[in-house]
Amino acid sequence: MLRQTFCSILILLFNISCANTDTSNDIVVEKVEDRTTQTGTAQEDVDVFDIPALKKLFVTNTNGSYIYEKADKQSSILDTLEYGYQVEIIGEESEWYQIKERISRSFLRNGNVIHSSGWEEVNILKQNVGDLSQIKLKGSELYETYDKAPIKSKIELKLISEAEFNSARNKKEGFLVKQETLVSSKDSVLTVANGNGTKKVYVSTPDAEVDMQIFNYVGHINYLNAYLLGIGYYEGGEYKLYDATSGEEVISFNDYPEISPDGRYIVSMYTNPYEQSTDFQLHTVGRDKKIKKELEASFINWMVALEPYEVYWLDNTTLVMKVMHSKTFWDETGNLNNDSQYLKMKIL
């Protein structure tokens, strides 16, 4: 399949700061502290954060799991971890695991409310955690979006078997055609010959760091009288369609445009590693070959698999694809997970 994914990993650095404000004894002021919790003997204290993990597990209870101050259900509940949350195991005791987790607490000191945050050794029931393979998508999770988009009036989503997915694997794309005689590439310069006799030049800037652009010719789509370029940026990318006669930009897609066999629909789905969502776009192609965006939404609970990326049209209105629960996009080692499920999407 002709597709190129432009993706870079964003590293987020969290800085914890302390706010201190002088106050008189009769005024209550909120303050924030960063707390370091230690464990061990008086002779050899160890910061909880520095304790090496014995293994990494995930919250497998679909309702989430409480974490407790002690290995006792009667002790204080410190927080609730959501389904799919990764925990680092640093010990175990009977039906309990000890994990390290950042805990927020509040208390009074000299008439001031102090909000304290620090790493602590806390406890979670073994029955509520397991390995990554136990985190699976459910049908009830498929339609949830960040933007509450009107999904159900436009598309139908359903989990399917691997066999049904495989039945679409041999179907070929029918519209993208490489016209190499119209395209030349040298160094960082891509040139496309237009139908009106002019040429459009695209200059890649791979060394421009945050301002970088990298242009790649994907192919011509003759029934739309257009050609498609993939454009990579410092963080992410997009695909743009250009008029094959004038070279003018027609429309942009957030990822590779999947065109239905009859040419009436165009679907693009960006696997967003930052939000851990699928950013979805649905376009229609009119009789006049004008392209119109019909729907845009960001699905919260599932992501299209990238390794390998496999999306196929089953018929003129139905797509099948490899997906995974958003919580399992990264595996225990921080690499892309390749344990997939299968999703069918029908355009209504």
N, C-alpha and C positions, 0 to 999 in steps of 0.2 A: 504494500500500500504506500502511495506517495504521500509521505507525511514527515515533517521534521519538527521536533519539539525544541523550543527555545526556553530553557529553564535554568535559572541560577539559584543557588541556595542562599537565602537571606539569614544572616546571623544576627540574632537579637541580643543585645547586651543590656541587662537590667542593673541599674545602679540604685543602691539603697542609700537614702540620705536621712539624716537626723535633723529634726526641727526643734529648737530650744527657744523658748520665749520666757522672759522674766515676767513675774506676776505677783501681785500682792496676795496675802493669805486669804482674803475674802472673795477672790475671783477664781473660778475654775476654768483652766485653759487646757485644751487638748494638745498633747505632744506625741511625737512618734519616735520610737527607739528601735534600733536593730539589735537583736539579741543573739548571742552565741551561747548555745547550750552544750555542756560538756558531760561526758560520761566516763566512768572508770574510777580508779583509786585516786586518793589524794596525791600519791606520788607520781601518777602518770595519767593525767586527764587527756581525753581525746575529744575533739570537736565532732559532734554527730555528723556534720556534713562530710567529714573526712573518713568516716568509717566505710570501708569498701563493701559494695553490695555482693551478697552471696549469689543472687540471681535477680532477674527482673520479671515481674508478673503483671497481670492486668486485672482490673475489676471486671468480673464476669457476671455478677448479679445485675440484671437489667434495671433494677431499681436503684442501683448504686450501693455503696457500703459506708457505714459509719466507721470512723476511726476513734479509738478510745485511748484515754490517758494511761490506763493499766490493762493488763490481760484479764479483764473482768467486765462482763456486760453491765454491772452495776456502777462502774466507774464513769467518770465524766466523758461525754461525747464531745470531741473537739471539732469535728467537721464531717461532712459527707463527701465522699469521692464518687464521681459520676462513672457510669458504665464506660468501659474502655480505658479508664485512666491507668497510666503506668505507675507501678510502685516498685521501690527498691528494697528488697528483703535483706535485713542485716541480722536477723535472728529468728528463732522459733521456740514456741513453748506450748506443748499439748495442741489445742485447737486454734492456736493463735500464731500469727507472724508478727515480728517486730519490723517496722519499716521506718525510714527516715523521711520526715515531711516538714515543710515549713508551716509553722503554726502561729496564728495571730492571737494575742491575748490583750486584755484591757484591765487596768487596775489604777487605784488612787495612790498618789505619792505627794505628800505635802500639799494636799488640796488640789492637785492637778490630775486630770485624767490622762493616763499614759497608755498609748497603744504600742504594744511591743510585738515584734515579729522575729522569729528565729527558727533554726532547724532543731527538731526534737525527735527522740525515739518514741514512737507511738505504736499502737497495736491495731491489728485488723484480723477479722475472722478468716481462717483458711478457706472456708467454704465459699467465700465471696470473691476469691481471686483464682486465676488460672493462666494458662499460656495464651499467646496471641491467637491461636487457631480457634479458640472458643468465642471470639468476638465476631459475630455474624450480623449481617443486615437482616431486618425483618420487613415484611411488606408494609407494615404500618409506618415505617420510618421513611419511605421512599419520597413522599410528597413534601416533606418539610423544607421550607426555604427561609433564607434570612429576610427576604423582602415581602413575604406573604403573597407572592405572585399567584394569579388565578390559574394554577397549573391544571387542575382537573377538568377545566372546560376546553383545554387545548391539547393535552396529551394524556395517555394512559400508561402507567408504569407497572411492571410485574416482574418478579424474580422467576427465572426459568432454569431448566436443567442444562447441563453441559451438552447433552445430545442435541437439544433444540438449538443451542448456540452454534454447535458444529455444523448444523445443516445449512447455515448461511455462509460458511467459511470460503467456499469455492466461487462465490459470486464475485464478478469482476466489476471494477469501475468502468463507466462507459464514456465519460466526458472529458477527462483531462488528457491532453495530447501534448507531447513534447515537440515543439517546432524549432529545432536547433538552428535551422537556417536563418531564423529571424532574431536569434539571440547570440550575443558574444560576451565573453567574460575574460578580462585580463587584469591581473593583480586584484585590486579592490574595486574595479569599475565594471558594472554590468550594463550592457546596452541592448535595448529592445527596439527593433524596427517596427514602426507603426504602418497601418494600412494607407495613411494619407501621404506617405513618403518621408515623414519625419522620423527622428530617432529619439527615444527617451533614455537618458543616462541616469543611472543610480550608483552613487559612490558610497561604498561601505567604509566605515571608520572603526575598525576593530580595536584600535589602540586608544580610543577616546574615553575610556573608562565609563563614567556614568552617562556620558553623551553618546556612547557607541551605538551604531546602527550597522547591521549586516544584512544585505539583500541577497536572497536566493530565488532563482527562477524555478517555479514549480511546474508550470505548464500552461497551455492555452485551453480555454473552454469555448469551443467554436459556436455552440448554440446560443451563447451569451455574447459572442463577439468580444471576448475579453481574455486577458491572461492573468495568472495568479502569481504573486510574489509572497514568499515568507520573509518576515522582517524580524530579526532578533535584536533585542535591546539589552541593557545592562541587567535588568530584572524582568524576564518574561519576553513576550513577543506578540506578534499578530500576523494575520494574513490579509493582504489587500488585493482587490480585484481592480484591474485597469482596463479601460476601453481599448480594444485592439486597433481601432482606427485612429483615435486621437492621442492615446496615451494618458488620458485624464483618469484620475481615480474615480471609481464607481462606488465602492463600499469596502468597509473593513470588517473582518471577522476576528473574534477573540482567540480562535484556534483554527485548525484545519477544517475547511468547509466540506461536510459530507453531503453530497448531492444525491437526491433520490433517483431511482432508475428512470422515472418519467420526467425528471428535470423540474418538478413543481416545488420541491422543498429543499431547503439547505439548512442543515443542522451543524452547529459548532459547539464544542464542549471543552472548555479550558480546565484542566486539572490544576487547581490552585493550591500550591504547596504552602502558601503563607497563611491563608484562611482555612486550609484543609477542607475545601469544598469543590463542587463542580459548578463552574460558571457557564450557564447554558444560554444559547441563542437559537431561535427558530425564525427562519425567513421563508417567505413564499416568493415564487417567480410567476408574474402575471403573463397573460398572452402577449403583451407588448414587450416581454422580457425585462420588465422593470422589477427590481428586487425590493421587497418590503419586509421590515422586521415586524414579526407578529408577537413574539414573546421573548422576554429576557428574565432569567431567574438564577439564583445561586442556591444549589441544593446543599443542605447542611450535612446530611448523614452519609452520603456516598460520593465516591470519586472514581472517575474512569481510570483504569489501570494503565500504567505507562510502560511497564516492562513485562511483556510486550504490549503496545497499544493495539487493540483489536476492536474495531467497530465495523459492522457490516449491515447492509440493507437486506432485509428478508423479503420485502416486497416494496411497492411504491409508497407505503405509509408507515412501514415498520422497520425499526432498527434493533439490532442486538449488539451487546457489548460486554466486555469484561469490566467488572467494577469491584470495589471493596468498601467496607465500612470506613468512614473517614478516620476513625480512631486507629485503624490498622494500616494507614498509608505508609508509615515508617515501621520497620521491624525492631526487635529488641536491641539491635546493634546500631540503629540509626540509619540503616540503608532502606531503599525502596522495598516494600513487601511485594511478593509475587504470588501470594495466596489469594485467588480471586473467586468471586461469585459471578453470576450471569444475569443480565438485566435486559428486558424487552421494553422498548418504547414505541408506542403507537400514536401517530398523529391523528387527531380527531377532526 
